[in-house]
């Protein structure tokens, strides 16, 4: 039944996206959580719906971008950080050719579109959701998209039934119908972000109806429970930093205090369970701090995996080390190792440069204007950087559409706002000069 729904939503998404980019993008966000649940079902030729939507959406977005440029409407030329994104994208195409020569064209195409999903998200959201009303519509799609993952999460928590067993340091993880806890935790964080932004960007002077208010609070609560029960160390780190950024950087210090106090009350009520589970989750890191556990046992033992990957990379030729090995490394458990295998030292430098420019821009924007979108962009960047350590966000198309999409949206909106502020200052200056000239003429 889930596969049938996913196949239907996939077909509808492509049709809608081909006809209307904005509606199609919203449909892609709606369909992706259900499509991701079919990760283990292959179609004719071994293709999966998860792979097909990861390739189809960027292709259709590229088609509309080229069509828009021919029509003279807004094109990728207006996109913030365009030079570094173009450099990154061209290099992705280059190392994908190496993968094609070594592992075949199908592997190369899938790998290329996985990496290019970041550019697709960065461009498509800012291009087609460029006003508050459109942004709220997209946020509504994200809230509706959360119903499936949160429903499966809630069912697993309430009944104890699980479609697939997954544990972290002896704790049973809630992953629903997904491949791993990363996907479930991501959808939980995406939902929390949508709730925060939906509430902050509601029209000024308007109040949500009681039903809508209850619905948003209920969705946010289930999303928070889902993230906590995924027992992800990066998830706990992201939640903590998100709270500090959302209220601290926006200078909502009283709301931050209330949020912290509310969290302490809830933590006190569930103190025994929370304390026991958190200690269990981080017991190896605590043991390393106390000197009773070796470093290589922390981070779920990823140190050994990373060491093996580095040794493999060192065995490559100089050309492979510099420009790319031609080997797909989606299981690297580290985004920088992934890029080191795919693009070599040159590709890693370009990727780090891209992240540095994104991080600098996000921090500069929120310090200049602590708007919800600017704070949200910094929150998403922080989540991305945290995830690059233990997983490979560059391999998840939906993750990139969301994270890079809203970061790009925030950058584009801030650029427009900065231009408007500059025009207003110039107009005020012109008025002052005109008034002075008139005054001098009268005196003369």
Secondary structure, DSSP 4 states (H G I P E B T S, - for coil): -HHHHHHHHHHHHHHHHHH-HHHHHHHHHHHHHHHGGGTT---GGG--HHHHHHHHHHHHHHHHHHHHHHHTS--GGG-TTHHHHHHHHHHHHHHHHHHHHHH-HHHHHHHHHHHHHHHHHHHHHHHH--SHHHHHHHHHHHHHHHHHHHHHHHHHHHH---SS--EETTEEP--TTSSSHHHHHHHHHHHHHHHHHHHHTSPTT----HHHHHHHHHHHHHHHHHHHHTT-HHHHHHHHHHHIIIIIITT-HHHHHHHHHHHHHHHHHTHHHHHHHHHHHTHHHHHHHHTSS-GGGSGGGHHHHHHHHHHHHHTS-HHHHHH--S---TT-SSHHHHHHHHHHHHHHHHHHHHHHHHHHHHHHHHHH---HHHHHHHHHHHHHHHHHHHS-GGG-HHHHHHHHHHHHHHHHHHHHHHHHHHHHHHHHHHHHHHHHHHHHHHH-
